Amino acid sequence: AYPDCVAETGDRLIFRYYAPYHSVANVFGDEFDGCTAHLVPTCPSDDDPPDDFSTCNFTIPAWPVDATYYFMCTQLDHCAVRGMRMKVVVGKGNSHDCLRVIHEKIQG
């Protein structure tokens, strides 16, 4: 899994992923822990066009101020085996932590 990151209310999380093979779902904590999403992905996979990356935005709501959001890829075993999931903690620190965490994961 990606390390936890910290955001602030009003921050926009931008997920960029290869649409035919990935998706992004905002899930509940128990779904995150078990890598089981029961809802339609927030940002579904898309076969049109098949060779493009998709961009999906999620803006942290102003309320509640202190909250935790969970995101995961719902495709095949991407969450459980590949660790494609991320917890975002709101209101506990510096919002630049999310960018650093994602950049380090991509570079690592």
Beta strands, then each sheet from edge to edge (+ up, - down):
strand 1: 5-7
strand 2: 12-18
strand 3: 25-27
strand 4: 53-59
strand 5: 67-72
strand 6: 85-90
sheet 1: 1+ 6+ 5- 3+
sheet 2: 2+ 4-
end
